[in-house]
Amino acid sequence: MKVNIYGEVSTIEEGLKTIQSRLGLQLSPEGIPIKIQQGKKIEVHFENGRGKIIYDKKVQFFRALGLFLEKVTKENQSVQIEEEAQFETIGPMFDFSRNAVMNVPRLKEMIQTLALMGFDSMMLYMEDTYEVEGEPYFGYMRGRYTEKELRELDDYGHQFGIELIPCIQTLAHLEEFLKWDAAVHLKDTRGALLVEQETTYEFIQKIITAASKPFRSKRIHIGMDEAEELGRGVYLNKFGYRDRFELMNGHLKKVLEVTKALGLEPMMWSDMFIKFASQTGDVHYDLDIKIPEHILEETPKDVQLMYWDYFHTKEEEYDQMIQKHKAFGRTPAFAGGIWVWNTFSTNYGLSLRTSNAALTACKKEGIKDVFVTLWGDDGYENNVFTALLGLQLYAEHAYTKGNVEDEKLAARTEFCTGVNQEDYMLFNALDYLPGIPADNMSQTNPSKFLLWQDVLIGLFDTHVKGIDLKSHFEQLEEKIKSSRNSNRELDYMFDVPEKLSAVLAVKGDLGIRLKQAYDHRDKETLLEIVEKMIPDVIQKVQQLRLAHRSQWLHVNKPFGWEVIDIRYGGLLTRLDTAAMRIEAYLNGQIEKIEELEEERLNFNRNVEESTGVGWSSYYYRMASPNVFFHVLPIY
């Protein structure tokens, strides 16, 4: 489309030139005239062959331009749109600490998409994946970003009006750095820093300086969530027991001295203060918690608290927790989540329900700063681009006073990402097995545990017994195949789900079939398993691995893929061993297969009471009940 964009264009020219090819725009004096001017809200007008765009923040121009193109291209008639931002800040937080560090080209691609959606910020969650001068082991072989890369990304976001904000850790969640001998002097427990020592604060000065230096933003997230181990390792042995609230408060004040000296505006996760108020000390979401006055009064005021919650599905539950945060004397920031972690799937049933409830509450309670997290726990087998439908929902809430209409969400998603809403929901089906009640509220993750579990040991077999996995995954594979369109920029992200469905159609219940055949001494079926079924699974797993590797290297830096490679290698060699064991039994070389003599128990004891088919957060627990590594004391 030829367009002639004129008026107040100086602030948006650079970004417009960058994104024009993606939008299929040709800037020409002979194109559709579109007048640009700044105002207090977004307005998009088109009538009699002429257009006008009014915007407030820079990024809102790109959202407005997208709305203009979407409507004019589809309707080719008069258009009148008005939108008003509901939040002062709206942005995703990408997890670059669980092996998948997005490469610079894909992150730039993501920034363009965020601009079209209307996000004005983006958090980069980096526990140790950024460069720190004088700390060679910090992020060593982990795909850390260089200062130059972060500056380049900040410049790229700036042309669209997107603020990049570093999100780091200054207390806990530092296992991947503290594992090195070079960091032993900073270590309290496996993941927590040793507080109340000068060398720790010298280190914190270095990491905060390094993390903030490449960015224009003065905001920085200093983490401090899930620090239950605080003071319980080296500190306890050296200094004895101290109240954790006192320890954390003292540490926080020292960290805030650093941020103040650097002219930064810190924010932090709030969960530890809520946990300190609970009777057990570890209940983050107890809606009956009453926060003691001394915690409310003594918590430093010069840090923004961020309330994170991706579990609740009722608006009133978020209302209650927001009120508890307001008792600290300030309005918190909020962080929801799109469930992309611990699975190959993206749980859209749960994600969309929790997000709608949370964002409605945030608007009602006057929350100004809203973020959405996309965690990558346990190696990030998933692909963050599969979450774009969820991100679009956040963007639409950010410019809609009431509820977001499904029709609008679908249209905006397809325009901004090139993929329709129905196709995004195919990712959801990987974990949404027959019989699971609506929306998969229990966060069950069979797409992961059915792949990685061992066919001879079958830790999750009782969970899926009686479910027609073959039909479910065969149908899903065909649905994905029929949805494919090689002309779509993001079509590659369907390759892994398609091939995973092919694997699970034959492997999903293979352990169950194997155990039943063995128990009934059905040697004919055992022979079929060893000669046909296992070779078929091996072939399909090899195809899945290659597709997964291609996707990973397209989206992420290569570091971290070795973990997934090792998982596939383990799966393939265990399938080979299973075939060898069955053959030895059939040939009379062994009298019994000891693994198949064992009774099959539930992995999750209370799975019958849940709405799903079970959950495990860790690959190594899915693959084997035996020792992968010796767990030493927490320090």
Buried (B, 14 or more C-beta within 10 A) or exposed (E): EEBBBEBBBEBBEEBBEBBBEBBEBEEEEEBBBBBBEBEEBBBBBBEEEEBBBBBBBBBBBBBBBBBBBBBBEEEEEEBEBEBEBBBEBBBBBBBBBBBBBBBBEBBBBBBBBBBBBBBBBBBBBBBBBBBBEEBEBBBBEBBBBEBEBBBBBBEBBBBBBBBBBBBBBBBBBBBBBBBBEBBEEBBBBBBBBBBBBEEBBEBBBBBBBBBBBBBEBBBBBBBBBBBBBBBBBBBBEEBEEBEBBEBBBEBBEBBBEBBEEBEBBBBBBBBBBBBBBBEEEEBBBBEEBEBEEEBBEEBBEEBBBBBBBBBBBEBEBBBBBBEBBBEBEBBBBBBBBBBBBBBBBBBBBBBBBBBBBBBBBBBEBEBBBBBBBBBBBBBBBBBBBBBBBBBBBBBBBBBBEEEBEEEEBBBBBBBBBBBBBEBBBBBBBBBBBEEBEEBBBBBBBBBBBBBBBBBBBBBBBBBBBEBBBBEBBBBBBEBBEEBEEEEBEBBBBBBBBBBBBBBBBBBBBBBBBBBBBBEEEBEEBBBBBBEEBBBBBBEBBBBBBEBBBEBBEBBBBEBBBEBBBEBBEBBBEBBEBBBEBBBEBBEEEEEEBEBBEEEBEBBBEEBEEBBBBBBBBBBBBBBBEEEEEEEEEBB
